[in-house]
Amino acid sequence: MVRVFVYGTLRKGMYNHDIYLRERSVYCGDGYIKGSLMTIAGVVYPAFLPQGDHLVFGELYDVDEETVQCLDELESYFGENNQDNEYNKISMDILDQDGQVKDQAYVYIYNMDNPRNVESLGDDIEESDYVLYMQKQKLRNQSVFDDQENVL
């Protein structure tokens, strides 16, 4: 088994979790990685950069090699040091809420050696929690009348 840390659309409640992890992984708990969580222009998934001092929230899973290959494909990871990778895969310390190392896992980090990625990097996600950020975005975009069928 391979331990992976997920911080974006692979987390519980997000669309890729059901496709890639729900039936093919063992949940091992929550944790944090140190860095920055950013938006990406034109897409609905985040970028993680290991630069920065934020504690980015995520989840740990044990997965088999077949699932790792599926995740590599999802993350456009073509191999180590490949400039065309959208994300690189590195082993990182996983921290507890106090910032103490509790585990090690593979993390997909946004590849800033890819020129397309540099151009599309967006804003800092201040919450450092992608699911919370998306919930706030949904609320921000919701009208007070969205839940009312008959206003009259």
Legacy VTK file of the C-alpha trace (Angstrom):
# vtk DataFile Version 3.0
C-alpha trace
ASCII
DATASET POLYDATA
POINTS 152 float
0.000 0.000 0.000
1.040 3.573 -0.706
0.079 6.461 1.590
-1.168 9.613 -0.144
-2.288 12.960 1.219
-5.131 14.714 -0.627
-6.120 18.352 -0.187
-8.465 19.162 -3.088
-11.070 17.391 -5.189
-10.030 13.950 -3.905
-11.221 14.784 -0.376
-14.448 13.389 1.077
-17.458 15.251 -0.257
-15.712 16.297 -3.470
-16.406 14.872 -6.915
-13.124 13.016 -7.473
-13.297 11.238 -4.123
-16.242 9.140 -5.297
-14.511 8.266 -8.569
-10.977 7.503 -7.330
-10.941 6.812 -3.586
-14.294 5.812 -2.100
-14.094 2.110 -3.003
-10.318 1.891 -3.562
-8.665 3.255 -0.420
-8.361 3.058 3.335
-8.909 6.358 5.154
-6.075 6.961 7.636
-7.073 10.290 9.174
-6.714 14.009 8.683
-3.571 16.078 8.678
-1.803 19.144 7.380
1.025 20.001 5.021
3.038 23.193 5.165
2.826 25.458 2.129
0.277 27.462 0.153
-3.055 26.514 -1.399
-3.913 28.497 -4.532
-6.656 28.785 -7.121
-5.984 27.984 -10.777
-7.552 30.136 -13.490
-10.266 28.385 -15.494
-10.535 25.183 -13.440
-12.285 24.028 -10.279
-9.389 22.378 -8.464
-6.539 23.839 -6.401
-2.776 24.085 -6.629
-0.564 23.272 -3.657
2.868 24.883 -3.468
5.348 23.728 -0.801
6.504 27.333 -0.349
4.749 29.161 2.459
3.943 28.679 6.113
0.223 27.899 6.019
-1.003 24.571 7.370
-3.075 23.179 4.499
-5.754 20.727 5.637
-6.249 17.358 3.969
-6.806 13.630 4.343
-4.526 10.592 4.373
-5.340 7.420 2.458
-3.653 4.097 1.815
-4.077 3.027 -1.812
-2.792 0.204 -3.989
-0.447 0.646 -6.962
-3.299 0.519 -9.479
-5.005 3.430 -7.717
-1.690 5.338 -7.618
-1.506 4.965 -11.411
-5.057 6.324 -11.725
-4.165 9.260 -9.459
-1.016 9.925 -11.505
-3.176 10.097 -14.626
-5.726 12.383 -12.938
-2.967 14.729 -11.756
-1.196 14.668 -15.156
1.926 13.233 -13.543
4.028 11.633 -16.282
7.108 10.838 -14.215
9.759 12.410 -12.070
11.234 15.697 -13.362
8.945 15.791 -16.409
8.358 19.461 -17.319
4.956 18.561 -18.797
3.623 17.361 -15.429
0.760 19.456 -14.185
1.592 18.135 -10.708
4.758 16.568 -9.362
4.579 13.830 -6.734
6.818 14.117 -3.691
7.005 12.577 -0.245
6.236 15.120 2.473
5.902 15.313 6.221
2.268 15.206 7.314
1.647 17.341 10.363
-0.873 17.348 13.185
-2.825 20.490 14.127
0.096 21.637 16.306
2.527 21.435 13.384
4.268 18.299 14.664
5.218 15.549 12.193
2.798 12.626 12.471
3.347 10.754 9.185
4.880 10.745 5.701
2.888 10.520 2.473
3.007 11.313 -1.207
1.556 14.696 -2.140
0.824 16.067 -5.610
2.326 19.562 -5.802
1.702 22.053 -8.609
4.599 21.966 -11.078
5.960 25.497 -11.391
8.533 24.306 -13.965
5.626 23.952 -16.406
5.166 27.374 -18.125
1.392 26.816 -18.520
1.085 26.397 -14.758
2.946 29.620 -14.008
0.538 31.539 -16.255
-2.606 30.015 -14.737
-1.760 30.249 -11.026
-4.439 32.290 -9.266
-5.023 33.642 -5.782
-4.163 32.350 -2.346
-6.931 30.272 -0.731
-6.872 31.933 2.670
-8.824 29.155 4.394
-6.044 26.619 3.580
-8.925 24.124 3.297
-10.292 23.519 -0.201
-13.628 22.005 0.861
-14.327 24.947 3.183
-13.297 27.360 0.414
-15.704 25.705 -2.057
-18.550 25.777 0.489
-17.976 29.520 0.960
-17.870 30.051 -2.824
-21.193 28.259 -3.183
-22.771 30.414 -0.479
-21.334 33.580 -2.015
-22.856 32.706 -5.393
-26.249 31.710 -4.013
-29.098 34.184 -4.184
-31.539 34.532 -1.312
-34.220 33.394 -3.786
-32.408 30.248 -5.008
-34.201 28.003 -2.507
-37.660 29.470 -3.007
-39.774 27.948 -5.757
-42.679 30.387 -5.552
-41.690 33.826 -4.374
-45.132 35.401 -4.977
LINES 1 153
152 0 1 2 3 4 5 6 7 8 9 10 11 12 13 14 15 16 17 18 19 20 21 22 23 24 25 26 27 28 29 30 31 32 33 34 35 36 37 38 39 40 41 42 43 44 45 46 47 48 49 50 51 52 53 54 55 56 57 58 59 60 61 62 63 64 65 66 67 68 69 70 71 72 73 74 75 76 77 78 79 80 81 82 83 84 85 86 87 88 89 90 91 92 93 94 95 96 97 98 99 100 101 102 103 104 105 106 107 108 109 110 111 112 113 114 115 116 117 118 119 120 121 122 123 124 125 126 127 128 129 130 131 132 133 134 135 136 137 138 139 140 141 142 143 144 145 146 147 148 149 150 151
